[in-house]
Amino acid sequence: DADVTQTPRNRITKTGKRIMLECSQTKGHDRMYWYRQDPGLGLRLIYYSFDVKDINKGEISDGYSVSRQAQAKFSLSLESAIPNQTALYFCATSDGGQPRVGAFFGQGTRLTVV
Amino acid sequence: DAKTTQPNSMESNEEEPVHLPCNHSTISGTDYIHWYRQLPSQGPEYVIHGLTSNVNNRMASLAIAEDRKSSTLILHRATLRDAAVYYCTEVGGSEKLVFGKGTKLTVNP
């Protein structure tokens, strides 16, 4: 089983629909992140959480919300999807107490809003 | 907001060494330098990290400037499987994990 699992892997949805992307991890890490990737723009941080009670906005949080249901689960929601939210989304985890340890990424969710 | 700067793209020939640069103009004294790579159609994966000294592992080497304002990821003999986007970043205890646009490495046969 993967250390970081994202579901679904692919999703096509209509404009205005609510959609949730889920992320779960088995690393036992305290920190979790959601990134968005568009061609040529690298990885842009949407939201991050340092523990269950700590949620923070990243650089592009407008139009998104998150929920940290447990240490191992971090969900990203699009309340009313719009076409420019079509992108590849990645979840990642890291250990805040071990900055030498690398972060782990999921395989990504490809979201298309039509 | 990315704290590092990298060239957008680089090109190499197979079996030649590749030096991928990264600038860390605002790095703090306790931040680790991490490198990741993203193969086509995959999520990013950790490659190597360092603090002050040069580091080697089975994937690559990391050279860190004495003032820590720059680092270089070294692939000693590039293969076609090394074609990817490479990201450098800075990791500290209290900072969020942010990335820039990375360097897209093309390896020519």
Backbone of each chain as ProteinMPNN parsed JSONL, in Angstrom:
{"seq_chain_A": "DADVTQTPRNRITKTGKRIMLECSQTKGHDRMYWYRQDPGLGLRLIYYSFDVKDINKGEISDGYSVSRQAQAKFSLSLESAIPNQTALYFCATSDGGQPRVGAFFGQGTRLTVV", "coords_chain_A": {"N_chain_A": [[0.84, -1.195, 0.0], [0.406, 2.276, -0.72], [2.235, 4.99, 0.796], [1.054, 7.494, 0.904], [-2.129, 8.128, -0.024], [-4.307, 9.091, -2.527], [-7.641, 9.874, -3.338], [-10.37, 10.591, -5.553], [-8.407, 9.232, -8.33], [-8.76, 10.283, -10.791], [-11.089, 12.7, -11.977], [-14.012, 13.966, -13.386], [-16.0, 16.748, -13.394], [-18.895, 18.888, -13.211], [-19.309, 22.401, -13.787], [-19.994, 24.358, -10.935], [-20.634, 22.283, -9.257], [-20.146, 20.584, -6.117], [-17.166, 19.208, -4.886], [-15.07, 16.738, -3.43], [-11.768, 16.0, -2.609], [-9.784, 13.403, -1.455], [-7.304, 12.505, 0.976], [-5.123, 10.235, 2.436], [-2.8, 8.978, 4.852], [-0.136, 6.794, 5.825], [2.161, 7.231, 7.16], [2.334, 8.358, 9.635], [2.86, 11.001, 9.965], [2.776, 14.419, 11.102], [2.263, 16.689, 9.623], [0.404, 17.884, 6.857], [-0.311, 18.552, 3.419], [-1.836, 20.337, 0.677], [-1.45, 20.66, -2.75], [-1.513, 22.379, -5.874], [-1.058, 21.735, -9.303], [-0.276, 23.19, -12.313], [0.392, 23.277, -15.805], [3.713, 24.276, -16.336], [3.77, 25.867, -14.058], [4.719, 24.845, -11.712], [4.519, 23.602, -8.32], [1.941, 24.71, -6.41], [0.97, 25.917, -3.287], [-1.982, 25.154, -1.599], [-3.5, 24.683, 0.831], [-2.391, 23.977, 4.174], [-1.621, 21.872, 6.982], [-0.507, 21.627, 10.229], [-1.106, 20.122, 12.417], [-3.916, 18.269, 13.726], [-5.606, 20.259, 14.722], [-4.795, 22.522, 13.5], [-4.983, 24.553, 10.813], [-4.066, 26.063, 7.814], [-3.999, 28.705, 5.41], [-2.669, 28.541, 2.12], [-0.839, 29.81, -0.699], [-2.771, 29.998, -2.692], [-5.573, 29.796, -1.842], [-8.204, 30.614, -2.295], [-11.504, 29.707, -3.136], [-11.285, 27.14, -2.336], [-11.565, 24.723, 0.327], [-10.636, 22.989, 3.358], [-10.428, 19.995, 5.357], [-9.286, 18.497, 8.257], [-9.625, 15.542, 9.258], [-8.555, 13.625, 10.861], [-5.343, 12.66, 12.179], [-4.299, 11.243, 10.095], [-5.778, 11.907, 7.859], [-6.728, 14.172, 5.333], [-8.701, 16.374, 3.719], [-9.634, 17.962, 0.688], [-11.799, 20.417, -0.485], [-13.86, 21.61, -3.118], [-16.111, 23.964, -3.198], [-17.849, 25.036, -5.096], [-17.268, 24.176, -8.041], [-15.197, 25.484, -10.658], [-14.213, 26.032, -14.097], [-11.487, 26.953, -14.233], [-10.298, 25.669, -12.167], [-9.504, 23.306, -13.012], [-6.992, 21.004, -12.929], [-3.977, 19.347, -11.773], [-3.865, 17.776, -8.709], [-2.051, 17.494, -5.712], [-1.397, 15.74, -2.72], [0.554, 15.904, 0.234], [2.811, 14.774, 2.824], [4.65, 15.441, 5.817], [7.159, 15.239, 8.392], [7.105, 17.212, 11.064], [8.84, 17.355, 13.196], [11.152, 16.381, 12.253], [13.012, 17.755, 10.242], [14.934, 16.884, 8.508], [13.967, 14.745, 7.227], [12.5, 13.676, 4.254], [9.579, 14.867, 2.467], [6.527, 13.139, 1.653], [4.688, 12.321, -1.193], [1.415, 11.953, -2.653], [0.006, 10.188, -5.493], [-1.416, 11.885, -6.996], [-4.372, 13.686, -8.084], [-6.245, 14.008, -10.883], [-8.172, 16.544, -11.9], [-10.927, 17.6, -13.727], [-12.889, 20.239, -14.693], [-15.855, 20.864, -16.212]], "CA_chain_A": [[0.0, 0.0, 0.0], [1.155, 3.513, -0.794], [2.318, 5.756, 2.037], [0.091, 8.578, 0.789], [-3.13, 7.69, -0.996], [-5.272, 10.105, -2.913], [-8.818, 9.397, -4.07], [-10.12, 9.687, -6.666], [-7.228, 9.541, -9.135], [-9.267, 11.115, -11.884], [-12.477, 13.089, -11.765], [-14.579, 14.995, -14.232], [-17.177, 17.282, -12.748], [-19.494, 20.023, -13.903], [-19.227, 23.703, -13.148], [-20.975, 24.585, -9.892], [-20.763, 21.124, -8.372], [-19.225, 20.45, -4.99], [-16.368, 18.01, -5.014], [-14.09, 16.541, -2.373], [-10.61, 15.148, -2.885], [-9.368, 12.868, -0.161], [-5.913, 12.095, 1.133], [-4.839, 9.521, 3.68], [-1.39, 8.613, 4.938], [0.238, 5.766, 6.804], [3.493, 7.572, 7.649], [2.304, 8.874, 10.998], [3.348, 12.375, 9.959], [1.844, 15.4, 11.645], [1.983, 17.755, 8.677], [-0.161, 17.498, 5.571], [-0.361, 19.672, 2.482], [-2.476, 20.189, -0.624], [-0.85, 21.487, -3.788], [-2.109, 22.351, -7.204], [-0.04, 21.83, -10.341], [-0.699, 23.54, -13.658], [1.569, 23.215, -16.699], [4.657, 25.381, -16.285], [3.654, 26.698, -12.852], [5.246, 24.166, -10.545], [3.588, 23.184, -7.271], [1.481, 25.854, -5.633], [0.381, 25.46, -2.034], [-3.365, 25.583, -1.415], [-3.695, 24.678, 2.28], [-1.538, 23.061, 4.905], [-2.04, 21.601, 8.353], [0.615, 21.145, 11.028], [-1.686, 19.045, 13.2], [-5.366, 18.158, 13.519], [-6.297, 21.504, 15.08], [-4.087, 23.629, 12.874], [-5.237, 24.639, 9.375], [-3.548, 27.335, 7.334], [-4.103, 28.967, 3.983], [-1.46, 28.679, 1.334], [-0.805, 30.973, -1.587], [-3.906, 30.048, -3.614], [-6.651, 29.112, -1.135], [-9.542, 31.069, -2.694], [-12.281, 28.722, -3.87], [-11.018, 25.829, -1.75], [-11.597, 24.563, 1.773], [-10.051, 21.715, 3.753], [-10.811, 19.414, 6.63], [-8.334, 17.507, 8.775], [-10.534, 14.707, 10.043], [-7.731, 12.859, 11.779], [-3.958, 12.916, 11.812], [-3.975, 10.566, 8.852], [-6.698, 12.244, 6.764], [-6.786, 15.597, 5.019], [-9.536, 16.446, 2.526], [-9.726, 19.247, -0.006], [-13.118, 20.572, -1.112], [-14.187, 22.725, -3.993], [-17.533, 24.144, -2.89], [-18.556, 25.27, -6.354], [-16.153, 24.044, -8.984], [-15.183, 26.307, -11.863], [-13.261, 25.452, -15.056], [-10.061, 27.24, -14.019], [-9.779, 24.772, -11.127], [-9.005, 22.112, -13.703], [-5.564, 20.922, -12.623], [-3.512, 18.143, -11.077], [-3.775, 18.089, -7.29], [-1.21, 16.578, -4.947], [-1.341, 15.768, -1.269], [1.874, 15.526, 0.731], [2.953, 14.73, 4.272], [6.006, 15.561, 6.321], [7.318, 15.14, 9.839], [7.562, 18.523, 11.522], [9.928, 17.231, 14.146], [12.306, 15.822, 11.559], [13.175, 18.489, 8.981], [15.839, 16.194, 7.602], [13.236, 13.681, 6.538], [11.786, 14.191, 3.104], [8.13, 14.767, 2.388], [5.993, 12.081, 0.812], [3.581, 12.793, -2.009], [0.526, 11.009, -3.305], [0.157, 10.066, -6.935], [-2.12, 12.981, -7.65], [-5.749, 13.589, -8.576], [-6.449, 14.869, -12.051], [-9.531, 17.071, -11.852], [-11.384, 18.375, -14.877], [-14.183, 20.889, -14.47], [-16.394, 21.201, -17.538]], "C_chain_A": [[0.877, 1.248, 0.0], [1.158, 4.214, 0.548], [1.285, 6.868, 2.067], [-0.868, 8.219, -0.347], [-4.127, 8.799, -1.261], [-6.435, 9.443, -3.664], [-9.738, 10.57, -4.372], [-8.83, 10.045, -7.396], [-7.584, 10.442, -10.307], [-10.72, 11.446, -11.621], [-12.856, 14.162, -12.77], [-15.86, 15.459, -13.571], [-17.687, 18.501, -13.509], [-19.326, 21.308, -13.103], [-20.357, 23.854, -12.13], [-21.155, 23.433, -8.918], [-19.763, 21.2, -7.233], [-18.464, 19.144, -5.148], [-15.342, 17.949, -3.891], [-12.998, 15.602, -2.858], [-10.074, 14.687, -1.538], [-7.922, 12.405, -0.181], [-5.764, 11.382, 2.467], [-3.392, 9.072, 3.659], [-1.151, 7.594, 6.039], [1.609, 6.042, 7.402], [3.506, 8.015, 9.104], [2.806, 10.309, 11.088], [2.284, 13.337, 10.478], [1.41, 16.434, 10.604], [1.429, 17.201, 7.378], [-0.411, 18.736, 4.724], [-1.218, 19.313, 1.264], [-1.843, 21.191, -1.582], [-1.654, 21.345, -5.065], [-0.977, 22.499, -8.214], [-0.701, 22.108, -11.688], [0.545, 23.535, -14.531], [2.44, 24.462, -16.589], [4.632, 26.218, -15.016], [4.16, 26.008, -11.596], [4.154, 23.735, -9.582], [3.207, 24.402, -6.438], [0.672, 25.363, -4.445], [-1.019, 26.034, -1.857], [-3.679, 25.749, 0.074], [-2.669, 23.737, 2.897], [-1.985, 22.97, 6.346], [-0.855, 21.02, 9.108], [0.168, 20.121, 12.071], [-3.204, 19.132, 13.05], [-6.088, 19.483, 13.779], [-5.689, 22.734, 14.419], [-4.266, 23.574, 11.367], [-4.795, 26.021, 8.918], [-3.731, 27.472, 5.836], [-2.717, 29.03, 3.35], [-1.566, 29.869, 0.404], [-2.006, 31.08, -2.503], [-5.126, 29.366, -3.01], [-8.058, 29.516, -1.579], [-10.251, 30.008, -3.528], [-12.124, 27.311, -3.348], [-11.256, 25.866, -0.237], [-11.03, 23.189, 2.097], [-10.626, 21.27, 5.083], [-9.762, 18.396, 7.024], [-9.117, 16.642, 9.756], [-9.794, 13.91, 11.118], [-6.288, 13.132, 11.374], [-3.652, 12.347, 10.435], [-4.812, 11.022, 7.664], [-6.83, 13.747, 6.592], [-7.522, 15.731, 3.699], [-9.571, 17.864, 1.977], [-11.077, 19.315, -0.704], [-13.154, 21.787, -2.019], [-15.696, 22.899, -3.855], [-18.382, 24.324, -4.132], [-17.496, 25.311, -7.457], [-16.318, 24.949, -10.199], [-14.091, 25.778, -12.797], [-11.793, 25.771, -14.779], [-9.492, 26.512, -12.804], [-9.392, 23.411, -11.713], [-7.488, 22.072, -13.541], [-5.259, 19.542, -12.057], [-3.28, 18.526, -9.622], [-2.958, 17.023, -6.568], [-1.362, 16.819, -3.454], [0.065, 15.341, -0.851], [1.868, 15.513, 2.252], [4.413, 14.945, 4.634], [5.996, 15.49, 7.833], [7.913, 16.456, 10.347], [8.716, 18.456, 12.489], [11.212, 16.72, 13.527], [12.508, 16.531, 10.223], [14.166, 17.848, 8.021], [15.122, 15.137, 6.776], [12.419, 14.277, 5.408], [10.292, 14.051, 3.221], [7.729, 13.644, 1.451], [4.755, 12.608, 0.094], [2.698, 11.641, -2.47], [0.74, 11.034, -4.808], [-0.633, 11.123, -7.703], [-3.554, 12.646, -8.029], [-5.883, 14.551, -9.742], [-7.906, 15.263, -12.088], [-9.817, 17.903, -13.092], [-12.761, 18.929, -14.569], [-14.7, 21.367, -15.825], [-17.63, 22.105, -17.434]], "O_chain_A": [[1.938, 1.283, 0.624], [0.229, 4.07, 1.343], [0.706, 7.161, 3.114], [-0.45, 8.031, -1.489], [-4.713, 9.368, -0.34], [-6.232, 8.571, -4.51], [-9.88, 11.464, -3.538], [-8.223, 11.073, -7.096], [-6.779, 11.263, -10.745], [-11.487, 10.623, -11.121], [-12.127, 15.132, -12.978], [-16.715, 14.642, -13.225], [-16.983, 19.066, -14.347], [-19.214, 21.279, -11.877], [-21.511, 23.53, -12.408], [-21.768, 23.601, -7.864], [-18.69, 21.79, -7.356], [-19.036, 18.111, -5.496], [-14.814, 18.973, -3.456], [-13.269, 14.552, -3.439], [-9.93, 15.477, -0.606], [-7.394, 11.975, -1.207], [-6.224, 11.87, 3.5], [-2.822, 8.816, 2.599], [-1.866, 7.545, 7.04], [2.169, 5.181, 8.081], [4.561, 8.046, 9.738], [3.142, 10.78, 12.174], [1.082, 13.117, 10.326], [0.315, 16.99, 10.697], [1.906, 16.192, 6.859], [-0.685, 19.82, 5.239], [-1.313, 18.149, 0.874], [-1.716, 22.38, -1.287], [-2.356, 20.361, -5.3], [-0.053, 23.287, -8.013], [-1.568, 21.36, -12.139], [1.647, 23.77, -14.034], [1.946, 25.581, -16.733], [5.39, 27.181, -14.9], [4.03, 26.563, -10.505], [3.006, 23.529, -9.977], [4.067, 25.043, -5.834], [-0.199, 24.504, -4.581], [-1.222, 27.244, -1.952], [-4.076, 26.828, 0.516], [-2.151, 22.832, 2.242], [-2.641, 23.872, 6.867], [-0.264, 20.031, 8.675], [0.984, 19.337, 12.556], [-3.709, 19.986, 12.321], [-7.08, 19.787, 13.115], [-6.043, 23.864, 14.756], [-3.764, 22.661, 10.711], [-5.11, 27.026, 9.555], [-3.635, 26.499, 5.088], [-1.747, 29.497, 3.947], [-2.293, 30.822, 0.681], [-2.253, 32.154, -3.051], [-5.666, 28.44, -3.615], [-9.019, 28.815, -1.262], [-9.694, 29.477, -4.489], [-12.756, 26.383, -3.855], [-11.157, 26.92, 0.39], [-10.948, 22.323, 1.226], [-11.222, 22.05, 5.826], [-9.389, 17.534, 6.227], [-9.249, 16.976, 10.934], [-10.362, 13.571, 12.156], [-6.036, 13.761, 10.346], [-2.842, 12.903, 9.693], [-4.575, 10.559, 6.548], [-7.017, 14.492, 7.554], [-7.039, 15.262, 2.669], [-9.541, 18.838, 2.73], [-11.46, 18.394, -1.425], [-12.57, 22.832, -1.733], [-16.467, 22.072, -4.342], [-19.503, 23.821, -4.207], [-16.917, 26.357, -7.75], [-17.424, 25.153, -10.699], [-13.143, 25.143, -12.336], [-10.929, 24.941, -15.06], [-8.331, 26.714, -12.448], [-9.005, 22.494, -10.989], [-6.786, 22.991, -13.962], [-6.14, 18.698, -11.888], [-2.574, 19.494, -9.338], [-3.142, 15.823, -6.776], [-1.445, 17.958, -2.995], [0.688, 14.511, -1.512], [1.033, 16.155, 2.889], [5.306, 14.659, 3.837], [4.958, 15.659, 8.472], [9.076, 16.766, 10.088], [9.494, 19.404, 12.594], [12.242, 16.636, 14.196], [12.204, 15.962, 9.175], [14.232, 18.225, 6.851], [15.627, 14.695, 5.744], [11.724, 15.276, 5.596], [9.791, 13.221, 3.98], [8.491, 13.248, 0.569], [3.895, 13.252, 0.693], [3.159, 10.514, -2.652], [1.55, 11.803, -5.324], [-0.517, 11.229, -8.924], [-3.903, 11.489, -8.263], [-5.661, 15.754, -9.604], [-8.78, 14.419, -12.286], [-9.047, 18.792, -13.455], [-13.683, 18.187, -14.23], [-14.058, 22.175, -16.497], [-18.207, 22.482, -18.454]]}, "seq_chain_B": "DAKTTQPNSMESNEEEPVHLPCNHSTISGTDYIHWYRQLPSQGPEYVIHGLTSNVNNRMASLAIAEDRKSSTLILHRATLRDAAVYYCTEVGGSEKLVFGKGTKLTVNP", "coords_chain_B": {"N_chain_B": [[4.664, 31.1, -1.528], [7.52, 30.878, -3.335], [10.809, 30.34, -2.132], [13.109, 29.821, -3.324], [15.163, 29.922, -6.309], [15.358, 28.684, -9.601], [16.719, 27.551, -12.766], [14.507, 27.43, -15.591], [14.664, 25.307, -17.391], [16.857, 22.624, -18.402], [19.297, 20.874, -20.326], [20.699, 17.744, -21.176], [23.099, 15.25, -22.175], [22.832, 11.73, -22.508], [24.509, 9.713, -20.115], [26.283, 11.665, -19.416], [27.503, 14.028, -16.911], [25.28, 15.983, -14.867], [24.559, 19.159, -13.661], [22.49, 20.698, -11.556], [21.37, 23.809, -10.678], [20.5, 25.837, -7.779], [19.245, 28.688, -6.186], [19.415, 30.091, -2.961], [18.531, 32.597, -1.624], [17.458, 33.692, 0.714], [17.761, 31.937, 2.793], [17.566, 30.491, 6.055], [19.696, 29.918, 8.935], [19.142, 27.437, 10.045], [17.642, 25.968, 8.322], [17.077, 23.108, 6.334], [18.257, 22.02, 3.146], [16.431, 20.688, 0.615], [15.945, 18.419, -2.088], [13.765, 17.461, -4.677], [12.285, 15.283, -7.131], [10.203, 15.042, -10.0], [8.886, 12.677, -11.859], [7.499, 12.055, -15.137], [3.972, 12.04, -15.08], [3.806, 11.296, -12.426], [3.805, 11.666, -8.804], [5.806, 14.066, -6.965], [9.03, 13.046, -5.694], [11.233, 12.505, -2.979], [14.695, 13.328, -3.158], [17.287, 14.084, -2.074], [18.937, 15.576, 0.751], [20.465, 18.278, 2.617], [22.474, 20.134, 4.99], [24.81, 21.738, 5.665], [27.092, 20.501, 4.776], [28.46, 18.768, 1.908], [26.659, 16.124, 0.304], [26.084, 12.691, -0.398], [24.151, 10.206, -2.04], [22.497, 7.21, -3.189], [21.134, 8.102, -5.355], [21.964, 10.677, -6.128], [24.231, 13.516, -5.816], [24.735, 16.219, -3.545], [25.783, 19.459, -3.542], [26.668, 22.065, -1.463], [26.968, 25.499, -1.16], [29.445, 27.389, 0.622], [28.432, 29.65, 1.938], [25.817, 28.985, 1.934], [23.993, 30.026, 0.188], [23.512, 28.986, -2.231], [22.88, 25.895, -3.94], [23.703, 22.765, -5.486], [22.464, 20.181, -7.359], [23.746, 17.128, -8.265], [23.852, 14.895, -10.846], [25.547, 12.147, -11.611], [25.888, 10.532, -13.879], [23.837, 10.964, -16.302], [20.769, 9.405, -17.129], [18.192, 8.268, -19.383], [16.034, 7.864, -17.803], [16.265, 9.779, -15.899], [15.092, 12.058, -16.772], [13.066, 14.611, -15.857], [11.194, 16.852, -13.699], [12.91, 18.881, -11.516], [12.974, 19.919, -8.207], [14.072, 22.29, -5.822], [14.044, 23.046, -2.358], [13.504, 24.619, 0.848], [13.633, 23.531, 4.14], [12.364, 23.926, 7.272], [11.799, 23.939, 10.856], [9.493, 25.399, 11.561], [8.336, 26.288, 9.273], [6.182, 26.291, 6.411], [5.966, 23.948, 3.675], [7.115, 24.845, 0.669], [7.279, 25.178, -2.89], [8.998, 26.062, -5.91], [8.915, 26.673, -9.44], [10.561, 24.764, -10.44], [13.113, 22.883, -12.269], [13.053, 21.721, -15.49], [14.416, 18.869, -16.679], [15.851, 17.684, -19.544], [16.947, 14.773, -21.114], [19.057, 13.76, -23.539], [19.338, 11.086, -25.876]], "CA_chain_B": [[5.655, 31.928, -2.214], [8.764, 30.138, -3.395], [11.959, 31.037, -1.601], [14.272, 29.42, -4.112], [15.081, 30.179, -7.742], [16.012, 27.663, -10.428], [16.462, 27.729, -14.202], [13.291, 26.755, -16.023], [14.95, 24.056, -18.083], [18.236, 22.278, -18.725], [19.379, 19.747, -21.235], [21.929, 16.975, -21.014], [23.197, 14.031, -22.968], [22.894, 10.505, -21.714], [25.788, 9.291, -19.547], [27.095, 12.815, -19.014], [27.07, 14.592, -15.635], [24.353, 17.113, -14.9], [24.605, 20.0, -12.458], [21.264, 21.491, -11.476], [21.599, 24.828, -9.647], [19.389, 26.424, -7.028], [19.638, 29.816, -5.344], [18.717, 30.183, -1.675], [18.966, 33.929, -1.224], [16.957, 34.09, 2.037], [17.746, 30.753, 3.647], [17.983, 30.713, 7.437], [20.804, 29.051, 9.317], [18.719, 26.104, 10.486], [16.845, 25.308, 7.288], [17.686, 22.105, 5.494], [18.02, 22.109, 1.713], [15.906, 19.432, 0.084], [15.669, 18.315, -3.514], [12.775, 16.475, -5.091], [12.106, 15.198, -8.564], [8.884, 14.576, -10.421], [8.891, 11.976, -13.141], [6.234, 12.264, -15.86], [2.747, 11.373, -14.623], [3.94, 10.819, -11.052], [3.983, 12.668, -7.777], [7.209, 14.322, -6.625], [9.67, 12.15, -4.741], [12.431, 13.032, -2.323], [15.958, 12.88, -3.734], [18.43, 14.243, -1.196], [18.896, 16.794, 1.551], [21.707, 18.615, 3.295], [22.435, 21.35, 5.809], [25.99, 22.542, 5.361], [28.114, 19.704, 4.082], [28.06, 18.049, 0.696], [26.017, 14.851, 0.62], [25.944, 11.725, -1.488], [23.358, 8.993, -1.829], [22.514, 6.36, -4.382], [20.478, 8.779, -6.474], [22.601, 11.919, -6.56], [25.056, 14.239, -4.843], [24.304, 17.588, -3.279], [26.866, 20.362, -3.166], [26.123, 23.261, -0.825], [27.967, 26.554, -1.061], [29.862, 27.672, 1.999], [27.499, 30.624, 2.523], [24.509, 28.335, 1.821], [23.1, 30.787, -0.681], [23.248, 28.205, -3.435], [23.148, 24.461, -3.886], [23.731, 22.133, -6.799], [22.187, 18.743, -7.408], [24.616, 16.536, -9.275], [23.6, 13.541, -11.347], [26.887, 11.875, -12.126], [25.757, 10.002, -15.244], [22.409, 11.063, -16.589], [20.122, 8.393, -17.957], [16.909, 8.725, -19.902], [15.063, 7.805, -16.7], [16.43, 10.957, -15.047], [14.311, 13.164, -17.325], [12.053, 14.918, -14.851], [11.271, 18.201, -13.16], [13.64, 18.847, -10.249], [12.64, 21.031, -7.324], [14.8, 22.484, -4.57], [13.259, 23.773, -1.383], [14.128, 24.797, 2.158], [12.775, 22.894, 5.136], [12.676, 24.286, 8.64], [10.831, 23.399, 11.802], [8.239, 26.134, 11.686], [7.916, 26.807, 7.973], [5.444, 25.436, 5.496], [6.766, 23.404, 2.585], [6.742, 25.494, -0.586], [8.11, 24.859, -4.035], [8.946, 26.944, -7.062], [8.516, 26.038, -10.696], [11.453, 23.661, -10.728], [13.879, 22.816, -13.517], [12.737, 20.565, -16.317], [15.621, 18.293, -17.253], [15.712, 16.826, -20.726], [18.143, 13.96, -21.344], [19.093, 13.318, -24.936], [20.041, 9.801, -26.053]], "C_chain_B": [[7.014, 31.245, -2.151], [9.902, 30.982, -2.859], [13.209, 30.732, -2.395], [14.066, 29.793, -5.568], [15.919, 29.158, -8.487], [15.809, 28.016, -11.902], [15.229, 26.934, -14.608], [13.585, 25.396, -16.648], [16.454, 23.883, -18.279], [18.209, 21.036, -19.591], [20.714, 19.05, -21.028], [21.914, 15.821, -21.987], [23.324, 12.834, -22.036], [24.345, 10.177, -21.339], [26.732, 10.45, -19.251], [26.629, 13.331, -17.649], [26.153, 15.794, -15.848], [24.441, 17.853, -13.575], [23.39, 20.92, -12.47], [21.41, 22.517, -10.352], [20.318, 25.314, -8.974], [19.955, 27.572, -6.191], [18.751, 29.882, -4.101], [19.047, 31.536, -1.051], [18.542, 34.303, 0.197], [16.966, 32.937, 3.033], [18.219, 31.09, 5.064], [19.004, 29.654, 7.825], [20.408, 27.637, 9.683], [17.889, 25.362, 9.452], [17.669, 24.268, 6.536], [17.348, 22.39, 4.022], [17.59, 20.728, 1.234], [15.773, 19.547, -1.426], [14.671, 17.196, -3.758], [12.786, 16.387, -6.613], [10.719, 14.642, -8.862], [9.004, 13.969, -11.808], [7.543, 12.196, -13.834], [5.105, 11.414, -15.294], [2.871, 10.785, -13.214], [3.98, 11.982, -10.075], [5.453, 12.904, -7.506], [7.736, 13.299, -5.625], [10.949, 12.796, -4.22], [13.677, 12.473, -2.985], [17.074, 12.914, -2.701], [18.247, 15.495, -0.356], [20.264, 17.048, 2.153], [21.527, 19.887, 4.111], [23.614, 22.254, 5.474], [27.012, 21.771, 4.526], [27.56, 19.08, 2.814], [27.596, 16.646, 1.073], [25.966, 13.971, -0.619], [24.957, 10.644, -1.093], [23.294, 8.255, -3.156], [21.914, 7.053, -5.603], [21.304, 9.935, -7.026], [23.573, 12.403, -5.506], [24.526, 15.645, -4.71], [25.51, 18.381, -2.818], [26.244, 21.646, -2.648], [27.23, 24.284, -0.686], [28.264, 26.875, 0.39], [28.93, 28.672, 2.673], [26.055, 30.154, 2.46], [23.526, 29.095, 0.947], [22.829, 30.066, -2.0], [23.54, 26.74, -3.174], [23.089, 23.912, -5.304], [23.449, 20.649, -6.649], [22.987, 18.164, -8.56], [24.164, 15.114, -9.592], [24.86, 13.145, -12.096], [26.881, 11.332, -13.545], [24.276, 9.959, -15.567], [21.937, 9.895, -17.449], [18.784, 8.947, -18.437], [15.861, 8.745, -18.784], [15.194, 8.972, -15.734], [15.69, 12.171, -15.598], [13.109, 13.412, -16.417], [12.104, 16.409, -14.56], [11.891, 18.095, -11.769], [13.338, 20.119, -9.452], [13.618, 21.092, -6.152], [13.893, 23.276, -3.63], [14.005, 23.849, -0.062], [13.153, 24.308, 3.223], [13.25, 23.276, 6.526], [11.593, 23.798, 9.565], [9.495, 24.095, 11.78], [7.676, 26.6, 10.359], [7.128, 25.779, 7.174], [6.353, 25.018, 4.342], [6.287, 24.016, 1.272], [7.759, 25.16, -1.663], [7.987, 25.955, -5.085], [8.509, 26.174, -8.288], [9.415, 24.869, -11.075], [12.193, 23.809, -12.039], [13.5, 21.553, -14.271], [14.005, 20.084, -17.002], [15.262, 17.385, -18.414], [17.016, 16.08, -20.919], [18.065, 13.407, -22.76], [19.86, 12.008, -25.071], [21.318, 9.975, -26.862]], "O_chain_B": [[7.585, 31.054, -1.078], [9.961, 32.189, -3.097], [14.26, 31.328, -2.158], [12.932, 29.963, -6.016], [17.026, 28.811, -8.076], [14.846, 28.699, -12.252], [14.943, 25.884, -14.032], [12.831, 24.443, -16.45], [17.214, 24.852, -18.316], [17.251, 20.263, -19.593], [21.727, 19.688, -20.742], [20.879, 15.458, -22.547], [23.854, 12.93, -20.929], [25.268, 10.343, -22.137], [27.88, 10.222, -18.869], [25.483, 13.1, -17.265], [26.235, 16.509, -16.847], [24.401, 17.246, -12.505], [23.289, 21.816, -13.308], [21.558, 22.137, -9.19], [19.221, 25.214, -9.523], [21.009, 27.441, -5.57], [17.53, 29.75, -4.17], [19.767, 31.602, -0.055], [19.187, 35.14, 0.828], [16.236, 32.975, 4.024], [19.151, 31.872, 5.248], [19.162, 28.637, 7.148], [21.239, 26.729, 9.641], [17.476, 24.228, 9.694], [18.811, 24.52, 6.153], [16.287, 22.931, 3.709], [18.295, 19.737, 1.426], [15.524, 20.624, -1.967], [14.724, 16.136, -3.133], [13.24, 17.306, -7.296], [10.15, 13.879, -8.082], [9.201, 14.674, -12.798], [6.55, 12.494, -13.169], [5.269, 10.216, -15.061], [2.122, 9.877, -12.853], [4.165, 13.135, -10.467], [6.275, 12.032, -7.786], [6.983, 12.757, -4.816], [11.64, 13.527, -4.929], [13.726, 11.294, -3.336], [17.736, 11.903, -2.467], [17.476, 16.381, -0.724], [21.115, 16.159, 2.197], [20.552, 20.619, 3.942], [23.433, 23.395, 5.051], [27.701, 22.34, 3.679], [26.352, 18.891, 2.668], [28.08, 16.058, 2.04], [25.822, 14.457, -1.741], [24.931, 10.213, 0.06], [23.955, 8.631, -4.124], [22.152, 6.646, -6.74], [21.346, 10.155, -8.237], [23.725, 11.793, -4.447], [23.942, 16.196, -5.644], [26.172, 18.03, -1.841], [25.397, 22.246, -3.309], [28.302, 23.984, -0.161], [27.434, 26.658, 1.273], [28.664, 28.549, 3.869], [25.157, 30.873, 2.899], [22.328, 28.812, 0.98], [21.996, 30.508, -2.791], [24.339, 26.392, -2.304], [22.503, 24.519, -6.2], [24.127, 19.951, -5.895], [22.914, 18.648, -9.69], [24.105, 14.251, -8.715], [25.197, 13.752, -13.113], [27.776, 11.642, -14.331], [23.558, 9.046, -15.161], [22.625, 9.463, -18.374], [18.312, 9.974, -17.948], [14.922, 9.54, -18.816], [14.352, 9.151, -14.854], [15.663, 13.216, -14.948], [12.255, 12.545, -16.236], [12.94, 17.135, -15.098], [11.439, 17.303, -10.943], [13.436, 21.234, -9.963], [13.951, 20.065, -5.561], [13.075, 24.082, -4.074], [15.036, 23.2, 0.109], [11.971, 24.651, 3.191], [14.384, 22.991, 6.913], [10.568, 23.292, 9.108], [8.46, 23.453, 11.959], [6.631, 27.25, 10.33], [7.373, 24.575, 7.251], [7.373, 25.654, 4.073], [5.178, 23.734, 0.819], [8.929, 24.897, -1.388], [6.993, 26.679, -5.135], [7.823, 25.156, -8.192], [9.061, 24.07, -11.942], [11.942, 24.73, -12.817], [13.615, 20.446, -13.744], [14.598, 20.802, -17.807], [14.475, 16.448, -18.279], [18.085, 16.69, -20.892], [17.134, 12.686, -23.119], [20.91, 11.835, -24.453], [22.031, 9.002, -27.106]]}, "name": "protein", "num_of_chains": 2, "seq": "DADVTQTPRNRITKTGKRIMLECSQTKGHDRMYWYRQDPGLGLRLIYYSFDVKDINKGEISDGYSVSRQAQAKFSLSLESAIPNQTALYFCATSDGGQPRVGAFFGQGTRLTVVDAKTTQPNSMESNEEEPVHLPCNHSTISGTDYIHWYRQLPSQGPEYVIHGLTSNVNNRMASLAIAEDRKSSTLILHRATLRDAAVYYCTEVGGSEKLVFGKGTKLTVNP"}
